[in-house]
């Protein structure tokens, strides 16, 4: 089954502290969709320059606060298919999209196995990782009009990109905020077999309020992708400049992520 790597941070090479006025922090809470138990937390640092999102840093924490995974995203070359690197020390797993002079590539590394990579697929509709957030905002009007919007989503774990379609599902409220609901599904007949992903965005703010589906984390044994409902209850708030270096350098340790 195709694994989706959606949710959502700054390039490993770019660890200098952003200006204080441009840095914001937002927290995501990932719950088991059946029991409601808290699985893990996500800390997102967002670095803006001249009104544009330039970098994102995400630290994943177990319920006891232990940082076990980190993702860094750099939007310099592409808002929709940004360079990114993800590491989960529980499993010795790494993946990402690299953009450099040697050629753009999707890559994956598991435990002590060597890195495997393929060239980044061509195409204006290519979306990778947290670029999906930007994709929704850039296609906002067609989606609200009910149009099915196609995209190719890069999946580093599969070293490939797959055809998906995003559609509006309706409107409602999330945590008291008026919201628009969208569904991401594989294209063609595979769309009837693979799990879909549902997202909710603020109608006015256009910020991500909720994600429901396969997360970008596996269970503690590495056997299955975690199914999660991730809520972002509060908008991003100003963050102290020192938080960037602190979260980028914080040691990662193995801990348990499982339904309570």
C-alpha positions as CSV (number, residue, x, y, z in Angstrom):
1,X,0.0,0.0,0.0
2,X,1.3,3.4,-0.9
3,X,2.7,5.3,2.1
4,X,2.1,9.0,2.3
5,X,4.6,11.3,3.7
6,X,2.5,14.5,4.5
7,X,2.8,16.4,7.4
8,X,5.1,18.7,8.0
9,X,10.2,21.8,8.2
10,X,14.1,23.5,7.4
11,X,17.1,22.2,5.5
12,X,19.8,20.4,7.5
13,X,22.4,22.7,6.0
14,X,20.6,25.8,7.0
15,X,20.8,25.9,10.8
16,X,21.5,29.6,11.3
17,X,19.0,31.3,13.6
18,X,16.2,33.2,11.7
19,X,15.3,36.7,12.7
20,X,13.1,36.9,15.7
21,X,10.3,38.8,13.9
22,X,10.1,36.0,11.3
23,X,10.0,33.0,13.5
24,X,6.8,31.3,14.7
25,X,5.9,28.2,16.6
26,X,2.9,25.9,16.2
27,X,2.0,22.6,18.0
28,X,0.3,19.6,16.6
29,X,-1.3,16.9,18.7
30,X,-1.5,13.4,17.2
31,X,-4.2,11.1,18.6
32,X,-5.3,7.6,17.9
33,X,-8.5,8.0,15.8
34,X,-10.2,5.1,17.6
35,X,-9.3,5.5,21.2
36,X,-8.5,9.2,21.2
37,X,-5.3,8.5,23.1
38,X,-2.4,10.9,22.6
39,X,0.3,9.3,20.5
40,X,2.8,12.1,20.1
41,X,3.3,15.8,19.6
42,X,4.7,17.9,16.8
43,X,6.5,21.2,17.3
44,X,6.7,23.2,14.1
45,X,9.0,26.2,13.8
46,X,8.2,28.4,10.7
47,X,10.7,30.9,9.3
48,X,9.3,33.6,7.1
49,X,11.1,36.2,5.1
50,X,9.3,39.0,3.2
51,X,6.0,37.4,3.9
52,X,7.0,34.0,2.4
53,X,7.5,30.7,4.3
54,X,11.2,29.9,3.7
55,X,12.0,27.1,6.2
56,X,10.2,24.7,8.5
57,X,11.7,22.6,11.4
58,X,9.5,19.9,13.0
59,X,10.4,18.0,16.2
60,X,8.4,14.9,17.1
61,X,8.0,14.1,20.8
62,X,6.6,11.1,22.7
63,X,4.0,11.8,25.3
64,X,6.8,12.1,28.0
65,X,8.5,14.9,26.0
66,X,11.3,12.8,24.5
67,X,12.3,14.0,21.0
68,X,12.6,11.0,18.7
69,X,12.3,12.4,15.2
70,X,13.1,15.6,13.3
71,X,12.2,17.0,9.9
72,X,13.7,20.0,8.2
73,X,12.3,21.6,5.1
74,X,13.8,24.3,2.8
75,X,11.4,26.0,0.4
76,X,14.0,28.0,-1.4
77,X,13.8,26.1,-4.7
78,X,10.2,25.0,-4.6
79,X,7.1,25.8,-2.4
80,X,5.3,22.7,-3.6
81,X,8.2,20.2,-3.8
82,X,10.7,21.5,-1.2
83,X,14.0,20.0,-0.2
84,X,13.5,18.1,3.0
85,X,15.1,15.6,5.3
86,X,13.4,13.4,7.9
87,X,15.0,11.2,10.6
88,X,13.4,8.8,13.1
89,X,15.9,7.4,15.6
90,X,13.5,4.7,16.9
91,X,14.0,2.8,13.6
92,X,17.2,4.3,12.3
93,X,15.1,5.5,9.4
94,X,15.9,8.5,7.1
95,X,14.3,9.9,3.9
96,X,14.0,13.1,2.0
97,X,14.2,15.1,-1.2
98,X,17.6,16.5,-2.0
99,X,18.3,19.5,-4.3
100,X,22.0,20.1,-5.1
101,X,24.5,20.3,-7.8
102,X,24.8,16.5,-8.1
103,X,21.1,16.4,-9.3
104,X,17.8,16.5,-7.5
105,X,16.9,13.1,-5.9
106,X,14.4,11.3,-3.7
107,X,16.3,9.2,-1.2
108,X,15.8,6.7,1.6
109,X,18.0,5.0,4.2
110,X,16.9,2.3,6.7
111,X,19.2,1.3,9.6
112,X,22.7,0.5,8.5
113,X,21.7,-0.1,4.9
114,X,23.2,2.2,2.3
115,X,21.2,5.1,0.9
116,X,19.0,4.4,-2.2
117,X,17.9,7.3,-4.4
118,X,16.3,8.1,-7.7
119,X,16.1,11.4,-9.7
120,X,13.2,13.7,-8.7
121,X,10.3,13.2,-11.1
122,X,9.6,16.0,-13.5
123,X,6.3,17.9,-13.6
124,X,4.7,21.1,-12.6
125,X,2.2,19.2,-10.4
126,X,4.8,17.5,-8.3
127,X,4.2,17.9,-4.5
128,X,6.4,16.7,-1.7
129,X,5.9,16.5,2.0
130,X,4.9,19.8,3.6
131,X,4.5,21.3,0.1
132,X,1.0,19.8,0.2
133,X,0.1,22.6,2.7
134,X,1.1,25.2,0.1
135,X,-0.6,23.3,-2.7
136,X,-4.0,23.5,-0.9
137,X,-3.6,27.3,-0.5
138,X,-2.5,27.8,-4.1
139,X,-5.4,25.8,-5.5
140,X,-7.9,27.1,-3.0
141,X,-10.5,28.6,-5.4
142,X,-10.7,25.7,-7.8
143,X,-11.1,23.4,-4.8
144,X,-13.9,25.5,-3.3
145,X,-15.7,25.4,-6.7
146,X,-15.7,21.6,-6.4
147,X,-13.2,20.9,-9.1
148,X,-11.0,17.7,-8.6
149,X,-7.4,19.0,-8.6
150,X,-4.7,16.5,-9.7
151,X,-1.2,16.3,-8.3
152,X,1.8,14.0,-8.2
153,X,2.9,13.2,-4.7
154,X,6.5,12.2,-4.1
155,X,6.9,9.2,-1.7
156,X,10.6,8.8,-0.8
157,X,10.0,5.4,0.9
158,X,8.9,4.1,-2.5
159,X,11.4,6.2,-4.5
160,X,8.5,7.2,-6.7
161,X,5.7,9.7,-7.2
162,X,2.0,8.8,-7.5
163,X,-1.0,10.4,-9.1
164,X,-3.5,11.8,-6.6
165,X,-6.6,13.9,-6.7
166,X,-7.8,16.4,-4.1
167,X,-11.5,17.2,-3.8
168,X,-13.6,19.4,-1.5
169,X,-15.8,17.3,0.9
170,X,-17.8,20.0,2.4
171,X,-17.8,22.6,5.2
172,X,-18.2,22.6,8.9
173,X,-16.3,23.6,12.1
174,X,-13.1,22.4,13.8
175,X,-12.6,23.6,17.4
176,X,-15.1,26.3,16.8
177,X,-13.5,27.7,13.6
178,X,-15.4,27.6,10.3
179,X,-13.5,25.1,8.1
180,X,-13.4,23.6,4.6
181,X,-12.8,19.9,4.3
182,X,-10.7,18.2,1.5
183,X,-9.8,14.6,0.7
184,X,-6.6,13.4,-0.9
185,X,-7.0,10.1,-2.7
186,X,-4.9,8.0,-5.2
187,X,-6.0,8.4,-8.8
188,X,-7.6,5.7,-10.9
189,X,-8.7,2.3,-9.5
190,X,-6.0,2.4,-6.8
191,X,-8.0,5.2,-5.1
192,X,-10.6,2.5,-4.1
193,X,-8.0,0.3,-2.5
194,X,-5.6,2.7,-0.7
195,X,-6.4,4.7,2.4
196,X,-7.4,8.3,1.8
197,X,-6.3,11.4,3.8
198,X,-8.7,14.1,5.0
199,X,-7.6,17.6,5.9
200,X,-9.5,20.6,7.3
201,X,-8.4,24.2,6.7
202,X,-9.7,27.4,8.2
203,X,-12.2,29.1,5.8
204,X,-10.7,32.5,6.5
205,X,-7.3,31.8,7.8
206,X,-6.6,28.9,5.3
207,X,-4.4,27.3,8.0
208,X,-4.3,23.6,8.6
209,X,-6.7,22.7,11.5
210,X,-6.8,18.9,11.3
211,X,-5.1,16.0,9.4
212,X,-6.7,12.5,9.5
213,X,-5.0,9.5,7.9
214,X,-1.7,7.8,7.6
215,X,1.0,9.9,9.3
216,X,4.6,10.1,8.3
217,X,5.6,7.9,11.2
218,X,5.6,4.1,11.6
219,X,4.8,2.1,14.8
220,X,7.6,1.3,17.2
221,X,8.4,-2.0,15.4
222,X,8.5,-0.3,12.0
223,X,5.8,-2.6,10.7
224,X,2.9,-0.3,9.9
225,X,2.3,3.4,9.2
226,X,0.6,5.1,12.1
227,X,-3.0,6.1,11.6
228,X,-3.5,9.4,13.4
229,X,-5.7,12.5,13.8
230,X,-3.5,15.5,14.1
231,X,-5.0,18.7,15.4
232,X,-3.5,22.1,15.3
233,X,-5.7,23.9,17.9
234,X,-3.9,27.3,17.9
235,X,-2.4,29.4,15.2
236,X,1.3,29.9,15.0
237,X,2.7,32.3,17.6
238,X,6.0,34.3,17.7
239,X,8.9,32.2,18.9
240,X,12.2,33.3,20.5
241,X,15.2,33.2,18.0
242,X,17.1,30.8,20.2
243,X,14.5,28.1,19.7
244,X,15.7,27.4,16.2
245,X,19.2,26.4,17.2
246,X,17.9,24.6,20.3
247,X,15.4,22.3,18.4
248,X,17.8,21.8,15.5
249,X,20.5,20.6,17.9
250,X,18.4,18.7,20.5
251,X,19.5,15.1,20.7
252,X,17.0,12.5,19.6
253,X,16.3,9.4,21.6
254,X,14.2,6.3,21.1
255,X,10.8,6.2,23.0
256,X,7.5,4.5,22.5
257,X,4.7,5.8,20.2
258,X,1.6,3.7,20.6
259,X,-2.1,4.0,21.5
260,X,-2.8,4.3,25.2
